[in-house]
Amino acid sequence: MREIPMKDAETMVLPRLGPAAVSVEDPWGEDEGADPVGPPTDPQRWRVAAWLVPALLMGLLGVVRAGAPGLRTEELATWGRAASSWRDNWSMLGSDDVAVGPYHLLMRAWAAGFGTSDLALRVPSILAMTAAAALVGALAARLFAPGTGVLAGVVFALLPTSARYAQEAQPYALTLLAAVLATSLLVAAIDRPRHWRFAGYAGAVVVLGLCNVVALLLLVGHGWAVFAFRRTVAVRWLAAASVGALPVAALLWFATRHGAQIGPASHPSLTALAATPRELFGVTALGAVLLALALFSLPLRHSAAIYTAWAVVPPLVLLLIAQATPFWRPQYLLFTLPAWATLGAVALARAGTRWSVGVLAAVALIVAPAQLAVREPDGHQQATRQLAEIIQPRLQPGDGVVYGSSDSGGGGVGRNVVAHYLPADRRPKDLLATAPHRVDGRLPVSECADVARCLHGARRLWVVRLGEQPDPVHGIGGAKEQLLRKTYQVAQVWRPTGLTLALLVDERTDL
């Protein structure tokens, strides 16, 4: 048989695949380590910048004029609890708003060391929001790139709502910090599963639920991400989440047995839903920008999917729950802000440095008016300090004060405003109160049934009402309204934001 000579086959050189040729799960080439925003040199420095720059910016925005806005209704409740005894605080835990009960205990301990001034009460929120901004940048840097982390943290810090709730004595800033911490610990646990990592995650879930029980809806988003991408650790995640939620479940069971409620909320009407972007992002236009940017950060890979689940799933679940019970309040969703900010940052990082700088400059211009507004005396929607400043220079010996018993809180908010901002020797006398006012708001003040007898001899009366009332006397309380209309005339009315203050004089006397 004739032997056929063999020839060497031609060599074909395959081109090396670069960042442009990537897998379906990583269509943007982010897993290659490229950072379109920051330079590839000295990555450690950029990783430090990812958390340090947002922390410094958020700290600065949180501190500037933090004591300028007056305490609003919910903050006055925090002040009342902080100024009350430990016994009163513990006794109120069973009948308190479950969403803020543990926070009030924390603030009682804080006030023991730092006092109950407006600024002192807001410092924990400033610290929490600053730490949250740092964690937002660090987590985004870990899951994407250091430059993306800087962008995410800066976008988050620029949000007017970040500054607003950094300067509010309410649990929202602490809740947001706990949400970022829990998500960061979840990422570490599912990437390198260890029992102690899941234990840390469970501890963060405990803190999250104690800050605000509604924020436990974040676990639904976490569960979606785990079952979609990391099923091998699903059982361990489920165990950790359940253990973390157990203390909050026990608190709910105890509180609801004593008639406590989760918190103020309402049904999600079309008007309420339309107002949600403004309440959540501070400016409606900014909400539209972030939502548009988020569309370019769809869950095409695991990292973006975590943020998408964090941003989208809890609001949808809350909306479904609210169909059956009045449970909708935009503030309950503030813990999703880091996810929206990061999704927007991911889109900016993909667009490149020029686009990123341009969009950040545009965001800064959009939010500037809102950033200034939240630091005004009525920046928290109620000019409570201004109301007291109106009374103090006009107060005369023998002046009395009456409150709207039909207003929210039965006049307790107005009484707290006067008690907090006016010295004891510069307050009008609460002529209708039959017992001292408790600033902890535990019980509404009982008022004198014989209004004519209790108001006898009072030539001037101050009327303090919630809301901007066209008629300061209308709806103030049946017997009170009749007597005030019959005996007094309205001499002057002031309407500081969210409140109504009027001076009434006996029509039989002169001013």
C-alpha positions in Angstrom: 0.0 0.0 0.0 1.3 3.4 -0.9 2.1 5.6 2.0 0.6 9.0 2.0 3.0 11.7 3.2 1.8 13.7 6.2 2.1 17.5 6.3 2.0 19.8 9.3 -1.4 21.4 9.7 -1.6 25.2 9.3 -1.4 26.9 12.7 -4.4 29.2 13.4 -3.8 31.8 16.1 -6.9 32.7 18.2 -7.2 36.3 19.3 -7.1 36.7 23.0 -10.5 37.7 24.4 -10.4 41.1 26.2 -13.0 42.9 28.2 -15.2 43.3 25.1 -15.7 39.5 24.8 -17.4 38.5 28.0 -19.9 36.0 29.3 -23.6 36.4 29.2 -23.6 36.8 32.9 -21.1 39.7 32.7 -22.1 41.6 29.5 -20.4 44.8 30.7 -17.0 43.3 31.4 -17.1 44.4 35.0 -15.6 41.1 36.3 -12.4 41.9 34.4 -11.5 44.4 37.1 -11.6 47.4 34.8 -12.8 50.6 36.4 -14.1 53.1 33.8 -14.2 55.9 36.5 -11.0 55.5 38.4 -7.4 54.8 37.2 -6.1 51.2 37.5 -3.0 52.4 39.4 -2.9 52.1 43.2 -6.2 50.2 43.7 -5.8 50.2 47.5 -5.9 54.0 47.5 -9.1 54.0 45.5 -10.7 51.4 47.8 -10.0 53.7 50.7 -11.5 56.6 48.7 -14.6 54.5 48.0 -15.7 54.7 51.7 -13.8 57.8 52.9 -15.1 60.3 50.3 -18.8 59.5 50.8 -18.3 59.5 54.6 -16.7 62.9 54.6 -19.3 64.4 52.3 -22.2 62.9 54.2 -20.7 63.9 57.5 -20.3 67.5 56.3 -23.9 67.7 54.9 -25.2 66.1 58.1 -23.6 68.5 60.4 -24.3 71.8 58.6 -27.1 73.6 60.4 -28.3 70.3 62.0 -29.8 72.2 64.9 -31.6 74.8 62.8 -35.0 73.0 62.0 -37.4 72.8 64.9 -38.4 69.3 66.2 -41.4 68.0 64.4 -44.2 65.9 65.9 -42.3 62.5 65.9 -39.1 64.1 67.1 -40.9 65.8 70.0 -42.0 62.3 71.0 -38.4 61.2 71.0 -37.5 64.2 73.2 -40.4 63.4 75.5 -39.1 59.8 75.9 -35.5 60.9 76.3 -36.6 63.3 79.1 -38.7 60.7 80.9 -37.6 58.2 83.5 -36.4 54.7 82.7 -39.5 53.2 84.4 -41.8 55.2 82.2 -39.9 54.2 79.1 -40.1 50.5 80.0 -43.7 50.7 80.9 -44.5 52.3 77.5 -42.7 49.6 75.5 -45.8 47.4 75.4 -48.2 50.1 74.4 -45.8 52.2 72.2 -45.5 52.4 68.4 -43.6 49.1 67.8 -41.5 50.7 65.1 -39.9 53.2 67.4 -40.1 51.6 70.9 -36.5 50.2 71.0 -35.2 53.4 69.4 -36.7 55.4 72.3 -34.9 53.3 74.8 -31.7 53.9 73.0 -32.3 57.6 73.0 -33.1 57.6 76.7 -29.6 56.1 77.2 -28.0 58.6 74.8 -29.7 61.6 76.5 -28.4 60.5 79.9 -24.9 61.3 78.6 -25.4 64.0 76.1 -28.6 65.9 77.0 -31.9 66.6 75.2 -31.1 69.6 73.0 -32.2 69.5 69.4 -28.7 68.9 68.2 -27.8 66.3 70.8 -30.9 64.3 69.9 -29.9 64.3 66.2 -26.3 63.4 66.6 -27.0 59.6 66.5 -28.7 60.0 63.2 -25.8 62.0 61.8 -23.4 59.4 62.8 -25.5 56.6 61.5 -26.0 58.2 58.1 -22.3 59.0 57.8 -21.4 55.3 58.5 -24.1 54.2 56.1 -22.5 56.4 53.3 -19.1 54.8 54.0 -20.6 51.3 53.8 -22.5 52.1 50.6 -19.2 53.1 48.9 -17.3 50.1 50.3 -19.9 47.6 49.3 -20.2 49.0 45.8 -16.4 49.0 45.5 -16.3 45.3 46.5 -19.1 44.2 44.1 -18.1 46.4 41.2 -15.1 48.6 41.2 -13.6 51.3 43.5 -14.6 54.1 41.2 -18.2 52.8 41.2 -18.0 52.8 45.0 -17.1 56.5 45.1 -19.9 57.3 42.8 -22.4 55.3 44.7 -21.5 56.9 48.0 -21.5 60.4 46.6 -24.9 60.0 45.0 -26.3 58.6 48.2 -24.8 61.5 50.3 -26.2 64.1 47.8 -29.8 62.9 48.2 -31.8 65.5 50.1 -33.5 62.7 52.1 -30.1 61.5 53.3 -29.4 65.0 54.8 -33.0 65.3 56.1 -33.1 62.1 58.0 -29.5 62.5 59.2 -30.8 65.6 60.9 -33.9 64.0 62.4 -34.3 62.4 65.8 -36.0 59.3 64.4 -34.9 55.7 63.7 -34.8 56.0 59.9 -31.0 56.7 59.7 -30.2 53.8 62.0 -32.5 51.6 60.0 -30.8 52.5 56.8 -27.4 51.8 58.3 -28.6 48.4 59.5 -29.9 47.6 56.0 -26.5 48.4 54.4 -24.7 46.5 57.1 -26.9 43.4 56.7 -26.5 43.4 53.0 -22.7 43.7 53.3 -22.6 40.8 55.7 -24.8 38.8 53.4 -22.5 39.3 50.5 -19.5 38.2 52.6 -21.4 35.2 53.8 -22.6 33.9 50.5 -19.3 34.5 48.8 -17.2 32.7 51.4 -19.7 30.7 53.5 -18.7 30.3 57.1 -21.0 29.8 60.1 -19.6 32.9 61.9 -20.3 35.0 58.8 -24.0 33.9 58.9 -24.0 34.6 62.6 -22.9 38.2 62.0 -25.6 38.5 59.3 -28.2 37.3 61.8 -27.0 39.9 64.3 -27.4 42.6 61.7 -31.0 41.4 61.0 -31.8 41.7 64.7 -30.6 45.3 64.7 -32.5 46.0 61.5 -35.8 44.8 62.9 -35.4 46.6 66.2 -34.7 49.8 64.4 -37.9 49.4 62.3 -39.8 46.2 62.0 -41.1 47.2 58.5 -37.5 47.1 57.2 -37.4 43.4 57.6 -39.0 43.4 54.2 -35.4 43.6 53.0 -35.1 39.9 53.8 -37.5 39.1 51.0 -35.1 40.8 48.6 -32.2 39.0 50.2 -34.0 35.7 49.8 -34.7 36.3 46.1 -31.1 37.0 45.4 -29.9 34.0 47.4 -32.3 31.5 45.8 -31.7 32.9 42.3 -27.9 32.9 42.5 -26.6 31.0 45.5 -28.9 28.1 46.2 -26.1 26.1 47.8 -26.3 28.4 50.9 -30.0 28.9 50.9 -30.6 26.7 54.0 -28.0 28.5 56.0 -29.3 31.9 54.9 -32.8 30.9 55.8 -31.7 29.8 59.3 -29.7 33.0 59.9 -32.6 35.2 58.7 -35.1 33.3 60.9 -32.9 33.6 64.0 -32.4 37.3 63.3 -36.1 38.0 62.9 -37.1 36.0 66.0 -36.5 38.7 68.6 -38.5 41.2 66.6 -41.3 38.6 66.2 -41.3 38.2 70.0 -41.5 42.0 70.4 -44.4 42.2 68.0 -46.3 39.4 69.8 -45.8 41.1 73.1 -46.7 44.6 71.9 -49.8 43.7 69.9 -51.2 41.8 72.9 -51.1 45.2 74.7 -52.7 47.0 71.9 -49.6 48.6 70.3 -49.5 49.4 66.6 -46.6 49.1 64.2 -46.8 52.8 63.3 -48.7 55.5 61.5 -49.6 54.5 58.0 -52.4 54.7 55.4 -53.8 53.0 52.3 -51.7 53.7 49.2 -54.0 56.0 47.3 -53.0 57.3 43.9 -52.1 60.6 45.5 -49.9 58.9 48.0 -48.1 56.8 45.4 -47.5 59.8 43.2 -45.9 61.6 46.1 -43.6 58.7 47.0 -40.7 59.7 44.7 -40.5 63.1 46.3 -40.8 61.7 49.8 -38.2 59.0 49.0 -35.6 61.0 47.0 -36.3 64.5 48.2 -36.9 65.9 44.7 -39.3 64.3 42.2 -37.0 65.1 39.3 -34.1 63.4 41.1 -36.2 60.3 41.6 -36.9 60.2 37.9 -33.2 60.5 37.1 -32.2 57.7 39.4 -35.0 55.4 38.2 -33.9 56.1 34.6 -30.3 55.3 35.4 -31.3 52.2 37.3 -32.8 50.8 34.0 -29.3 50.6 32.7 -28.2 48.5 35.7 -30.6 45.6 35.2 -29.7 42.4 37.0 -27.5 41.0 34.2 -25.2 39.5 36.7 -25.1 38.7 40.4 -23.9 42.0 41.8 -26.5 44.1 40.1 -29.2 41.6 41.0 -28.6 42.0 44.7 -29.2 45.8 44.4 -32.2 45.3 42.2 -33.8 42.9 44.7 -33.0 45.4 47.5 -34.5 48.3 45.6 -37.6 46.8 44.0 -38.8 43.8 46.0 -39.5 45.5 49.4 -41.7 48.3 47.9 -43.7 45.7 45.9 -44.3 43.5 49.0 -45.2 46.6 51.1 -47.6 47.7 48.4 -49.3 44.2 48.4 -49.6 44.2 52.2 -51.1 47.7 52.1 -53.9 46.5 49.9 -55.2 44.5 52.8 -54.3 46.8 55.7 -53.3 50.5 56.0 -49.6 50.0 56.0 -48.2 52.4 53.4 -45.7 55.2 54.3 -42.9 56.3 52.0 -40.5 56.8 55.0 -40.7 53.0 55.6 -38.8 52.5 52.3 -35.9 54.8 53.1 -33.7 51.7 53.6 -33.9 51.1 49.8 -32.1 54.4 49.0 -28.6 52.9 49.0 -29.7 50.4 46.4 -31.1 53.1 44.1 -28.0 55.2 44.5 -25.7 52.3 43.7 -27.7 51.2 40.6 -27.5 54.8 39.4 -23.8 54.8 40.1 -23.3 51.6 38.1 -24.9 53.1 35.1 -22.7 56.2 35.4 -19.6 54.1 35.8 -20.4 52.4 32.5 -20.8 55.7 30.8 -17.3 56.9 31.6 -15.7 59.7 33.5 -17.0 62.7 31.5 -20.6 61.5 31.8 -20.2 60.7 35.4 -18.9 64.1 36.3 -21.6 65.8 34.2 -24.4 63.9 35.8 -23.1 64.4 39.3 -22.9 68.2 38.7 -26.5 68.1 37.4 -27.6 66.1 40.5 -25.9 68.7 42.7 -27.7 71.5 41.0 -31.1 69.7 41.2 -30.7 69.0 44.9 -29.3 72.3 46.0 -32.6 74.0 46.7 -33.9 71.0 48.6 -30.6 70.7 50.6 -31.1 74.4 51.6 -34.8 73.9 52.4 -34.3 71.0 54.9 -32.0 73.3 57.0 -34.5 76.1 57.3 -36.4 76.6 60.6 -39.4 74.7 59.1 -37.2 72.3 57.2 -38.9 69.3 58.9 -42.3 70.5 57.9 -43.3 72.0 61.2 -41.8 75.4 62.4 -42.1 74.5 66.1 -39.3 76.7 67.4 -40.7 79.6 65.4 -44.1 79.2 67.2 -42.3 79.5 70.6 -40.4 82.5 69.4 -43.6 84.2 68.5 -45.1 83.7 72.0 -42.1 84.5 74.2 -41.7 88.3 73.5 -45.5 88.9 73.5 -46.2 87.0 76.7 -47.9 89.0 79.5 -48.5 88.0 83.1 -51.7 86.1 83.5 -51.8 84.8 79.9 -53.4 81.4 79.4 -53.1 78.8 76.7 -55.6 76.3 75.2 -54.9 73.4 72.9 -56.9 71.6 70.3 -58.1 68.4 72.0 -59.5 67.2 68.7 -56.1 67.6 67.0 -53.8 64.6 66.5 -52.4 63.6 69.9 -55.2 65.4 71.8 -53.2 68.6 72.2 -50.1 66.7 73.3 -47.9 68.0 70.5 -48.7 71.6 71.1 -48.0 71.1 74.8 -44.7 69.5 74.0 -43.7 72.4 71.8 -44.4 74.9 74.6 -42.7 72.7 77.2 -39.6 72.1 75.1 -38.9 75.6 73.7 -40.2 77.9 76.4 -38.6 78.2 79.8 -40.9 77.3 82.7 -41.2 81.0 83.8 -42.0 82.2 80.3 -44.9 79.9 79.4 -48.6 80.8 79.3 -50.6 78.8 81.9 -52.4 75.7 80.7 -55.7 76.7 82.3 -57.7 73.6 81.2 -55.3 70.9 82.3 -56.4 69.1 85.4 -53.0 67.3 85.8 -49.4 68.0 84.9 -48.5 67.3 81.2 -46.4 64.2 80.7 -43.9 64.9 77.9 -43.6 61.2 77.2 -47.1 61.4 75.6 -48.3 58.3 77.5 -51.7 59.6 78.1 -53.6 62.7 76.8 -54.0 65.4 79.3 -57.4 65.4 80.9 -59.1 68.8 80.7 -61.5 70.7 82.9 -65.1 69.8 82.1 -66.4 73.2 83.4 -64.6 75.3 80.8 -66.2 78.6 81.9 -65.0 78.2 85.4 -61.5 77.2 84.5 -61.1 80.1 82.0 -62.7 82.7 84.3 -60.6 85.8 84.7 -58.3 85.0 81.8 -58.1 88.2 79.7 -55.7 86.8 77.1 -55.6 83.3 75.7 -53.1 81.7 73.3 -54.5 79.0 71.0 -52.1 76.4 69.7 -53.3 74.1 66.9 -51.8 71.5 64.6 -52.0 72.3 60.9 -52.6 75.6 59.3 -56.1 76.3 60.3 -58.2 79.0 58.5 -60.2 79.5 61.7 -58.0 78.9 64.8 -61.0 78.1 67.0 -63.0 75.8 64.6 -63.0 72.2 65.8 -60.9 73.0 68.9 -63.4 71.0 71.1 -67.2 71.4 71.6 -67.5 73.3 74.9 -64.3 75.2 74.4 -65.2 76.4 70.9 -68.6 77.7 72.1 -67.1 79.6 75.0 -64.2 81.0 73.0 -66.5 82.3 70.3 -68.9 83.8 72.9 -66.4 85.5 75.2 -63.2 86.1 73.2 -62.3 87.7 69.9 -59.3 86.8 67.7 -56.7 89.6 68.0 -54.0 88.1 65.8 -53.2 84.8 64.0 -49.8 83.3 63.0 -49.4 80.3 60.8 -45.9 79.0 61.0 -45.4 76.0 58.8 -47.6 73.1 59.9 -49.1 74.9 62.9 -51.5 77.6 63.9 -51.1 80.1 66.7 -53.7 82.7 67.7 -54.0 85.3 70.4 -57.5 85.7 71.8 -58.6 88.5 74.1 -61.7 88.9 76.2 -64.0 91.1 74.0 -65.1 92.9 77.2 -61.5 94.3 77.7 -59.0 96.2 75.7 -55.7 94.9 74.3 
